Structures are given as C-alpha cells and as structure tokens.
Amino acid sequence: MKVAKRTSDEGRRVRSRKTKKEAEASEMELGETLKRKLDAAKSLLPPSLYDELYSKVVESQELSAEQKIKVIEDAVRAYISSMVQPGEAVGVVTAQSIGEPGTQMTLRTFHYAGLMEFDVTLGLPRLIEIVDARHEPSTPMMKIYLEEKYADNLEMARKIAREIEYTTIGNIVDEISYTLGDRTFIVKLDPDMVTDRGLTEDEIMEAFERLKLGDVGKGEDEYTVVLNVSESVLPDDALYDLRSYSEIVSKIKKGYVRGIKGIKRTIIQEHTDEKTGKHEYVIIAEGSNLAEVMRVDGVDATRVETNNIYEIADVLGIEAARNSIIKEIMDVLQSSGLDVDIRHVMLVADIMTWTGKIRQIGRLGVVGEKPSVIARAAFEVTVNQLYNAAVKGEEEKFSGVTESIVAGLPPRVGTGIVMLSVGINALKSLQPKVSQQEEPSKTGQE
C-alpha cells in the first residue's frame, strides 16, 4: 500500500511539472506572438496611433496576453479597412459628405451672455466664411487662457481683461461741453465706466496729453478734465464754426487710453475641465489681435485661440492655419449636430493651404487655378473662361474628373485610373495563331 501511494505521489509531481513546463512554454509562445504582432502593427500604424495602442493595451495589467493579441489584430484590421483604396474619388466623396449635411445647417448666431453681450456667427454663414477664406470674420472672437498660476484667480483675470480691452476716451466719457467763440472744452467722465475699466487719474490725463490739442488741466472734481485748445488747432476764423468744434470732439473721443487695438470688449467666463474637474477663468474677447495678445503678461501664449485664420497664418504659420481651418469647420458642424468624418474636412484644409498660402474654394482660389479650361468654365463665368483660354491658346488635356465627364470620356478615378494597352510584340505573337484558325474555316467553305 505504501509503495502504491508513493508511486501515486510521484506521478502527480511529474504531471505537475509537465503542466508547469507546458504553461511556461505557452506563455513564452504568446509573448513571442505578441512581440511579432506589435512589430507588424508598428510598421503599419501611424506613430501616434501605435503609441496610444501600446500604452493602453500592452502596458495594461487587466488584459491577458491572448486578449492583447486580439485587440492589436482588431486595431490593425480596423485601420487597414479605413484606408482609402487607390483610385477612390475622395474629392467627390468629400464634397458630398460636407455639402449634404450643410443643407441642414441653421442660419443663426450664437449669443454670448454676460455684462457686455456680443454675438458669434455660427452655422452656414460661418462655414461659407471659412471656405471663402474671408480676411476678416463677420464676428471676430478670441478665447484667451491664463497662465497656470493665474488660471483660478478672478482678480488677475479681470486685471488682464482690462489691459487687453481697447479703451478710448469715448468709452469713458459722459459728456463734452463747449461754447462757440471759446477754446475751452469741459469733458465729464462716467465714474462707473472709469471704475469698471480700472483706469487711474494719471492714465486719463496722459491720454488727453497724447492728443496734443492744447493744455490739459483738472476740473472741479476727479472725473472732470478741462482742455484748452491751442490756436493752431482752432484758429480765430473757426471760433464760430460748429463743424470745427465737432471735429475736435470727435478727435477727443477717439483718443487712446489703454488696451490692444482690435479688442472691442471682453467678458470673463469660468470653465471646468471635464477630465480633470479643474476650474479656470477664460477671457472671451470680441475682436482679434493674436500677435499683441500673446505678448501680454499672464496670458498663456500656447493656448490663445482666435477665429481669424489669416492672423494665425501670419503669426504662427500655414500649418497652424490649416489646423485652425479643420477646428473651425468641425466646431461649426458639431454645433449644428452634424456628424462628418474629420478626414473630409482635413482634405478641404489641405487643398486650401498646400501652396503655402490660404486659398478660397472658388473661382478666385482653388477652382480658378485649375489647369483645365473646361473645369474652370464649368464652375463660374463660363464665357469669360473660354474666351480667355482661346486668347492665350491654352490646351485641354482632360486629366481631371470634371472635364472628362463634360467630354464624355471615362474619368481617371476608380477602375478608370488603370490604362491597359497591348504592345506591338504581343500582337505579332498572336498573328500566326489567328491565321491558322482562319485557314480551316476557309477550306470548309470551299
């Protein structure tokens, strides 16, 4: 009995060792398979996508080796299936994918509520502005983020907003009084506006002195300024000319006090990051001046946003402008509840910026610069396009889709991209066989 029991225990130990070795071998095999799959994925996937896959899947402690292999295979398969096939008519698909949802867009503006309200153009009008490459948006706007140390400081946000907001004497004046025949102008300021903009008495006096209209003095209180206009500005023969006085009043109101040119108004909003839950104050500005705003102390220059694409191109370069076009179009589409694949929008942005300059989608931009005469004529001003092409002696090569369809030729997309021909040598090699086949048929007929 003891011998039988000892033999049984040894058998179990042997089986246990075999099972352990098999498990180790299987684990090693899975590890090698995982490594091969990763190497294959690295050669196929873009670096950013591969890095994300590696960090979320390979380094995960919750997935087994088999599950990791399956996820990598599925990711590579999904990426390959999403790639465009050679000859795909991507331009037509893009035009349809953006144009069809565009018919459902609203003709509306978004209203920013706050102490000083202003509107922002969205929907179809904004989309037209972007693809037409307008130099100035109808409602220019900036979103200004603060440096991390000031992000949650409301007082600092107000201080920076005051520095940014363009302020003239006209913004803070209550009334300007004068008497015909007298060179003295009495300017009364609005106490509430002066306090709201955080202006000091010295700043206001400097603003009047910069006008160089005459001697500046203090009035009966801190909110009154007395301006004695010089004789060179208001000569004796204009002392009773109302127009001359009106021109001086206009010059006074335009006097610069503080701020950045182009920034008309600012409001402060509190934003909460959905991922981190972090609160911060963001300055929303009506108007745009990217270069100057980025120089303001306390502003996070890496996160300043503007909807003026030409400004971005001038300050940050054409690649930044391309990214801005993509972001602006996607924001417009998403705000209207439309789901359009970002790759269609990326193609539009590429076409608008690949030359190094921003071009509109139209006869003054992308379409107008097409080499095909018929393609240009099919878009707009047909007679002028054909007439100018005839005068210059331009040739039509029928290499594009539009001109090929107009001429009734198969366009070079899809299966039409493949051009098959039979060489002369191939024809010669077939000729004897054709002759041999023809001779018996002739004999039979006789």
C-alpha positions as CSV (number, residue, x, y, z in Angstrom):
1,M,0.0,0.0,0.0
2,K,2.8,2.4,0.9
3,V,4.6,1.6,-2.4
4,A,1.4,2.3,-4.3
5,K,0.9,5.6,-2.5
6,R,4.5,6.7,-3.1
7,T,4.2,5.9,-6.8
8,S,0.9,7.9,-7.0
9,D,2.5,11.0,-5.4
10,E,5.5,10.8,-7.7
11,G,3.1,10.6,-10.7
12,R,1.2,13.7,-9.5
13,R,4.5,15.6,-9.1
14,V,5.6,14.6,-12.6
15,R,2.3,15.6,-14.1
16,S,2.5,18.9,-12.2
17,R,6.0,19.6,-13.5
18,K,4.8,18.8,-17.1
19,T,1.8,21.1,-16.7
20,K,4.0,23.9,-15.3
21,K,6.5,23.5,-18.2
22,E,3.7,23.5,-20.7
23,A,2.2,26.7,-19.2
24,E,5.6,28.4,-19.3
25,A,6.1,27.3,-22.9
26,S,2.6,28.5,-23.8
27,E,3.3,31.8,-22.1
28,M,6.6,32.2,-24.0
29,E,4.9,31.4,-27.2
30,L,2.2,34.0,-26.5
31,G,4.9,36.5,-25.6
32,E,6.7,35.9,-28.9
33,T,3.4,36.2,-30.8
34,L,2.6,39.4,-29.1
35,K,6.0,40.8,-30.0
36,R,5.5,39.8,-33.7
37,K,2.1,41.4,-33.7
38,L,3.5,44.6,-32.2
39,D,6.3,44.8,-34.8
40,A,3.8,44.3,-37.6
41,A,1.5,47.0,-36.1
42,K,4.4,49.4,-35.7
43,S,5.2,49.1,-39.4
44,L,1.6,49.7,-40.4
45,L,0.1,52.2,-37.9
46,P,0.9,55.9,-37.6
47,P,3.3,56.6,-34.7
48,S,0.6,58.4,-32.6
49,L,-1.8,55.6,-33.0
50,Y,0.8,53.0,-32.2
51,D,1.9,54.8,-29.1
52,E,-1.7,55.0,-27.9
53,L,-2.2,51.3,-28.6
54,Y,1.0,50.4,-26.7
55,S,0.2,52.5,-23.7
56,K,-3.4,51.4,-23.3
57,V,-3.2,47.7,-24.3
58,V,0.3,46.3,-24.0
59,E,1.1,48.1,-20.6
60,S,-2.4,47.2,-19.3
61,Q,-2.4,44.8,-16.2
62,E,-6.1,43.9,-16.7
63,L,-5.7,42.1,-20.1
64,S,-4.3,38.7,-20.7
65,A,-1.7,38.1,-23.4
66,E,-4.4,36.5,-25.6
67,Q,-6.7,39.4,-25.2
68,K,-3.8,41.9,-26.0
69,I,-3.1,40.0,-29.2
70,K,-6.8,40.1,-30.2
71,V,-7.0,43.8,-29.5
72,I,-3.9,44.5,-31.6
73,E,-5.2,42.4,-34.5
74,D,-8.6,44.2,-34.4
75,A,-6.9,47.6,-34.3
76,V,-4.7,46.8,-37.3
77,R,-7.7,45.3,-39.2
78,A,-9.9,48.4,-38.5
79,Y,-7.1,50.7,-39.6
80,I,-6.5,48.9,-42.9
81,S,-10.2,48.8,-43.6
82,S,-10.5,52.5,-43.0
83,M,-7.7,53.3,-45.6
84,V,-8.7,54.8,-48.9
85,Q,-8.4,52.5,-51.9
86,P,-6.2,53.5,-54.8
87,G,-8.3,55.4,-57.3
88,E,-11.0,56.4,-54.8
89,A,-12.8,59.6,-55.8
90,V,-12.0,61.3,-52.5
91,G,-12.9,64.8,-53.7
92,V,-16.4,63.9,-54.8
93,V,-17.0,62.0,-51.5
94,T,-15.7,64.9,-49.5
95,A,-17.9,67.4,-51.4
96,Q,-21.0,65.2,-50.8
97,S,-20.1,64.5,-47.2
98,I,-19.8,68.2,-46.3
99,G,-22.4,69.6,-48.8
100,E,-25.3,67.3,-47.9
101,P,-25.2,68.0,-44.2
102,G,-24.6,71.6,-45.0
103,T,-28.2,71.8,-46.3
104,Q,-29.5,71.1,-42.8
105,M,-27.4,73.8,-41.1
106,T,-29.1,76.8,-39.5
107,L,-28.8,80.4,-40.3
108,R,-28.2,81.6,-36.8
109,T,-25.8,83.4,-34.5
110,F,-24.7,82.3,-31.0
111,H,-25.3,84.8,-28.2
112,Y,-22.7,85.2,-25.5
113,A,-24.5,86.4,-22.3
114,G,-22.6,88.5,-19.8
115,L,-22.2,92.0,-18.6
116,M,-21.4,93.1,-22.1
117,E,-23.0,90.8,-24.6
118,F,-21.9,90.0,-28.1
119,D,-22.8,87.6,-30.9
120,V,-20.7,85.0,-32.7
121,T,-21.6,83.8,-36.2
122,L,-22.2,80.0,-36.5
123,G,-24.0,77.7,-38.8
124,L,-23.9,78.1,-42.6
125,P,-22.8,81.7,-42.7
126,R,-19.6,80.8,-40.7
127,L,-18.9,77.8,-42.9
128,I,-19.2,80.0,-46.0
129,E,-16.8,82.5,-44.4
130,I,-14.2,79.7,-43.8
131,V,-14.3,78.1,-47.3
132,D,-14.4,81.5,-48.9
133,A,-11.2,82.4,-46.9
134,R,-12.6,85.8,-45.8
135,H,-9.8,88.1,-44.5
136,E,-12.0,89.3,-41.6
137,P,-14.7,87.1,-39.9
138,S,-18.0,88.9,-39.5
139,T,-17.7,88.4,-35.8
140,P,-14.0,88.1,-34.8
141,M,-13.5,86.5,-31.4
142,M,-10.7,85.3,-29.2
143,K,-10.6,82.9,-26.3
144,I,-7.7,83.8,-24.0
145,Y,-6.4,81.4,-21.4
146,L,-4.2,82.5,-18.5
147,E,-1.0,81.0,-17.2
148,E,-1.4,78.2,-14.7
149,K,-0.6,80.4,-11.7
150,Y,-3.3,82.9,-12.5
151,A,-5.9,80.5,-14.0
152,D,-8.1,80.3,-10.9
153,N,-7.5,84.0,-9.8
154,L,-10.6,86.1,-10.7
155,E,-9.0,89.4,-9.8
156,M,-6.0,88.7,-12.0
157,A,-8.3,87.7,-14.8
158,R,-10.1,91.0,-14.5
159,K,-6.8,92.9,-14.5
160,I,-5.6,91.2,-17.7
161,A,-9.0,91.7,-19.3
162,R,-8.8,95.4,-18.6
163,E,-5.3,95.6,-20.1
164,I,-6.4,93.8,-23.2
165,E,-9.7,95.6,-23.9
166,Y,-9.2,98.6,-26.2
167,T,-10.3,101.7,-24.4
168,T,-10.7,105.2,-25.8
169,I,-11.8,108.4,-24.2
170,G,-15.2,108.0,-25.9
171,N,-15.7,104.7,-23.9
172,I,-15.5,106.5,-20.6
173,V,-16.9,110.0,-21.3
174,D,-20.3,111.1,-20.1
175,E,-20.5,114.5,-21.9
176,I,-18.3,117.1,-23.6
177,S,-19.4,120.7,-23.4
178,Y,-18.1,123.8,-25.1
179,T,-19.2,127.4,-26.0
180,L,-18.9,128.8,-29.5
181,G,-16.2,131.5,-29.5
182,D,-14.3,129.9,-26.6
183,R,-11.4,127.4,-26.9
184,T,-12.2,125.6,-23.6
185,F,-13.7,122.1,-23.7
186,I,-15.0,120.6,-20.5
187,V,-15.0,116.8,-20.5
188,K,-17.0,115.0,-17.9
189,L,-16.2,111.3,-17.4
190,D,-18.6,108.5,-16.4
191,P,-17.5,107.3,-12.9
192,D,-18.9,103.8,-13.3
193,M,-17.1,103.2,-16.6
194,V,-13.8,104.6,-15.2
195,T,-14.1,102.2,-12.2
196,D,-15.2,99.3,-14.3
197,R,-12.1,99.6,-16.6
198,G,-9.8,100.2,-13.7
199,L,-8.4,103.4,-15.0
200,T,-6.2,105.8,-12.9
201,E,-6.3,109.6,-13.0
202,D,-2.7,109.6,-14.4
203,E,-3.7,107.3,-17.3
204,I,-6.6,109.5,-18.2
205,M,-4.5,112.7,-18.1
206,E,-1.8,111.1,-20.3
207,A,-4.5,110.1,-22.8
208,F,-5.6,113.8,-23.2
209,E,-2.0,115.0,-23.4
210,R,-1.3,112.5,-26.2
211,L,-4.0,114.2,-28.3
212,K,-1.7,117.3,-28.5
213,L,-4.7,119.6,-28.9
214,G,-3.7,122.1,-26.2
215,D,-3.3,122.5,-22.4
216,V,-4.9,119.9,-20.2
217,G,-6.0,120.6,-16.6
218,K,-8.1,119.1,-13.8
219,G,-11.6,120.2,-13.4
220,E,-13.8,120.7,-10.3
221,D,-13.6,117.0,-9.4
222,E,-11.5,113.9,-10.3
223,Y,-14.0,113.0,-13.1
224,T,-13.7,116.3,-14.9
225,V,-11.0,117.3,-17.4
226,V,-10.5,120.9,-18.8
227,L,-9.0,121.1,-22.3
228,N,-7.8,124.5,-23.6
229,V,-7.4,124.0,-27.3
230,S,-4.5,125.8,-28.9
231,E,-4.9,128.5,-31.6
232,S,-3.2,126.3,-34.1
233,V,-5.9,123.6,-33.7
234,L,-8.8,126.1,-33.6
235,P,-7.8,129.4,-35.3
236,D,-9.7,132.6,-34.9
237,D,-11.7,132.3,-38.1
238,A,-13.1,128.9,-36.9
239,L,-14.2,130.1,-33.5
240,Y,-17.8,130.2,-34.6
241,D,-17.7,127.3,-37.0
242,L,-19.7,124.4,-35.5
243,R,-18.1,121.8,-37.8
244,S,-14.6,122.7,-36.4
245,Y,-15.9,122.1,-32.8
246,S,-17.5,118.8,-33.9
247,E,-14.2,117.6,-35.4
248,I,-12.3,118.4,-32.2
249,V,-15.0,116.5,-30.1
250,S,-14.5,113.5,-32.5
251,K,-10.7,113.6,-32.0
252,I,-11.2,113.7,-28.2
253,K,-13.5,110.7,-28.3
254,K,-11.0,108.7,-30.4
255,G,-8.2,109.3,-28.0
256,Y,-6.4,106.1,-27.0
257,V,-6.3,105.3,-23.3
258,R,-5.3,101.7,-22.9
259,G,-5.6,98.2,-24.4
260,I,-4.9,96.3,-27.6
261,K,-6.2,97.6,-30.9
262,G,-9.0,95.4,-32.4
263,I,-10.2,94.1,-29.0
264,K,-13.6,95.9,-28.5
265,R,-15.0,94.1,-25.5
266,T,-14.1,91.3,-23.1
267,I,-16.1,89.1,-20.7
268,I,-14.8,86.5,-18.2
269,Q,-16.2,83.0,-18.1
270,E,-15.4,80.1,-15.7
271,H,-14.5,76.9,-17.5
272,T,-14.3,73.4,-15.9
273,D,-12.2,70.7,-17.5
274,E,-14.4,67.6,-17.9
275,K,-11.5,65.2,-17.5
276,T,-9.7,66.7,-14.5
277,G,-12.5,68.7,-13.0
278,K,-10.2,71.7,-12.8
279,H,-11.7,75.2,-12.7
280,E,-10.2,78.2,-14.5
281,Y,-11.2,81.6,-15.8
282,V,-11.1,82.3,-19.5
283,I,-11.3,85.7,-21.2
284,I,-13.7,85.9,-24.2
285,A,-12.8,88.9,-26.4
286,E,-14.8,90.5,-29.2
287,G,-12.3,91.3,-31.9
288,S,-8.9,89.8,-32.6
289,N,-5.2,90.7,-32.4
290,L,-3.3,87.5,-31.9
291,A,0.3,88.9,-32.0
292,E,-0.3,91.5,-29.3
293,V,-2.5,89.4,-27.0
294,M,0.2,86.7,-26.9
295,R,2.7,89.3,-25.6
296,V,0.5,90.3,-22.6
297,D,2.0,89.2,-19.2
298,G,-0.1,86.5,-17.6
299,V,-1.6,85.2,-20.8
300,D,-0.8,81.5,-21.8
301,A,0.5,82.1,-25.3
302,T,0.3,78.4,-26.1
303,R,-3.4,78.3,-25.6
304,V,-4.7,81.6,-27.1
305,E,-7.4,80.9,-29.7
306,T,-8.8,83.2,-32.5
307,N,-11.3,82.6,-35.3
308,N,-9.3,84.8,-37.7
309,I,-7.5,82.3,-39.8
310,Y,-5.3,84.8,-41.7
311,E,-4.0,86.2,-38.4
312,I,-3.0,82.6,-37.4
313,A,-1.2,82.2,-40.7
314,D,0.7,85.5,-40.3
315,V,1.7,84.9,-36.7
316,L,2.1,81.1,-36.4
317,G,2.5,79.9,-40.0
318,I,0.5,78.0,-42.6
319,E,0.4,74.6,-40.7
320,A,-1.3,76.4,-37.7
321,A,-3.7,78.0,-40.2
322,R,-4.5,74.5,-41.6
323,N,-5.2,73.1,-38.1
324,S,-7.4,76.2,-37.4
325,I,-9.5,75.6,-40.6
326,I,-10.1,72.0,-39.5
327,K,-11.0,73.0,-36.0
328,E,-13.3,75.8,-37.1
329,I,-15.2,73.7,-39.7
330,M,-15.6,70.8,-37.2
331,D,-16.8,73.2,-34.5
332,V,-19.4,74.6,-36.9
333,L,-20.6,71.2,-38.0
334,Q,-20.8,69.8,-34.5
335,S,-22.6,72.8,-33.1
336,S,-25.3,72.1,-35.7
337,G,-25.4,68.5,-34.5
338,L,-23.9,67.1,-37.8
339,D,-21.5,64.1,-37.8
340,V,-18.9,64.5,-40.6
341,D,-15.7,62.4,-40.7
342,I,-12.8,64.7,-39.9
343,R,-10.8,63.3,-42.8
344,H,-13.2,65.0,-45.3
345,V,-12.5,68.3,-43.5
346,M,-8.8,67.6,-43.5
347,L,-8.8,67.2,-47.3
348,V,-10.5,70.6,-47.7
349,A,-8.0,72.2,-45.4
350,D,-5.1,70.6,-47.3
351,I,-6.4,71.9,-50.6
352,M,-6.8,75.4,-49.2
353,T,-3.3,75.6,-47.7
354,W,-0.9,73.2,-49.6
355,T,0.6,76.1,-51.7
356,G,1.8,77.8,-48.5
357,K,-1.0,80.5,-48.7
358,I,-4.7,80.3,-47.8
359,R,-6.8,80.0,-50.9
360,Q,-10.6,80.1,-51.1
361,I,-12.7,77.3,-52.6
362,G,-13.9,79.3,-55.6
363,R,-13.0,80.9,-58.9
364,L,-10.6,83.3,-57.2
365,G,-8.8,80.4,-55.5
366,V,-8.7,76.6,-55.9
367,V,-11.1,76.3,-58.8
368,G,-9.8,79.4,-60.6
369,E,-6.2,77.9,-60.5
370,K,-7.1,74.6,-62.0
371,P,-5.1,73.8,-65.2
372,S,-8.2,72.6,-67.1
373,V,-10.1,75.2,-69.1
374,I,-13.3,73.2,-69.1
375,A,-13.2,72.6,-65.3
376,R,-12.8,76.3,-64.7
377,A,-15.6,77.1,-67.2
378,A,-17.9,74.5,-65.7
379,F,-17.8,76.4,-62.3
380,E,-18.5,80.1,-63.0
381,V,-18.2,82.8,-65.7
382,T,-18.2,80.2,-68.5
383,V,-17.9,82.5,-71.5
384,N,-15.1,84.6,-70.0
385,Q,-13.1,81.5,-69.1
386,L,-13.4,80.0,-72.6
387,Y,-12.7,83.4,-74.2
388,N,-9.5,84.0,-72.1
389,A,-8.3,80.4,-72.8
390,A,-8.8,80.9,-76.5
391,V,-6.9,84.2,-76.5
392,K,-4.0,82.6,-74.6
393,G,-4.1,79.4,-76.7
394,E,-4.4,77.0,-73.7
395,E,-4.6,73.3,-74.2
396,E,-7.1,70.9,-72.6
397,K,-5.6,67.6,-71.5
398,F,-8.7,66.0,-70.0
399,S,-6.8,64.8,-67.0
400,G,-9.4,65.7,-64.3
401,V,-12.8,64.4,-63.5
402,T,-15.0,67.4,-64.5
403,E,-13.5,67.9,-67.9
404,S,-13.6,64.2,-68.7
405,I,-17.3,63.9,-67.8
406,V,-18.1,67.1,-69.9
407,A,-16.3,65.5,-72.9
408,G,-17.9,62.1,-72.4
409,L,-14.6,60.4,-71.5
410,P,-14.1,57.9,-68.7
411,P,-12.7,59.9,-65.7
412,R,-9.4,58.8,-64.3
413,V,-10.8,57.6,-61.0
414,G,-11.8,54.1,-59.7
415,T,-11.3,51.5,-62.5
416,G,-10.7,54.3,-64.9
417,I,-7.3,55.0,-63.3
418,V,-5.9,51.8,-64.9
419,M,-4.9,52.3,-68.6
420,L,-4.5,48.9,-70.5
421,S,-2.8,48.6,-73.9
422,V,-1.5,45.7,-76.0
423,G,2.1,46.1,-77.2
424,I,3.1,45.5,-80.9
425,N,5.2,42.5,-79.9
426,A,2.2,40.8,-78.3
427,L,0.1,41.4,-81.4
428,K,2.8,39.8,-83.6
429,S,2.9,36.8,-81.4
430,L,-0.9,36.4,-81.7
431,Q,-0.9,36.8,-85.5
432,P,0.2,33.3,-86.6
433,K,-2.4,31.7,-84.3
434,V,-5.2,33.8,-85.9
435,S,-4.0,32.8,-89.4
436,Q,-4.1,29.1,-88.5
437,Q,-7.6,29.4,-87.1
438,E,-8.8,31.2,-90.3
439,E,-7.4,28.6,-92.9
440,P,-9.6,25.6,-91.9
441,S,-12.7,27.7,-91.9
442,K,-11.9,28.9,-95.5
443,T,-11.3,25.2,-96.6
444,G,-14.6,24.1,-95.1
445,Q,-16.4,26.9,-97.0
446,E,-14.9,25.7,-100.3
